[in-house]
Amino acid sequence: MMRALILSDIHGEVTNLQWMLEVVWRQVGPIDAYICLGDGVRDFDNAEAFIRRRDPHASMYAVRGNCDFAVGHPDRLVIPFGGLTLYLTHGHIHRVKTGLDELKHAALSAGADIALYGHTHCADVEYTTPWLVNPGAAERDCCALLEVEGGKPHVKLINLGFH
């Protein structure tokens, strides 16, 4: 089984991010990939050493959000994971606050099985083709866990509540 922890919208809440990671780590096994969907890419980059103390061999992926001004991260990324293809984006470039059709079309065009996006701060999973997954806002103690076993995905939305 492969596991990816999906984060979005950290918005500078680095201490909260570390607390949230520690809670999630107590609940799940090793994590193979960490995915940041923007609006906190610099926070995610700065947390890499903290994350690598727990999962030294994990892959790290990040896309830029509308509040990220750091260079070096793309607006979208297509990656293989557990035999599936994932489309990563923050969502603002696809205007996800007004609907998901544009995101769905972009993900289909990229050959993705699952599109991961943030921006709305609302956790959600739509089991369409492709699946559309929003982990919610990390600044609000939300993230998502994607598990893939035998090419079959399972998504768990995690809401730890305000601490």
Buried (B, 14 or more C-beta within 10 A) or exposed (E): EBBBBBBBBBBEBBEBBEBBBEBBBEEEEEBBBBBBBBBBBBBBBEBEEEBEEEBEEBBBBBBBBBBBEEEEBEBBBBBEBBEBBBBBBBBBBBEBEEEBEBBBEBBBEBEBBBBBBBBBBBBBBEEEEBBBBBBBBBBBBBBBBBBBEEEEBEBEBBEBEEE
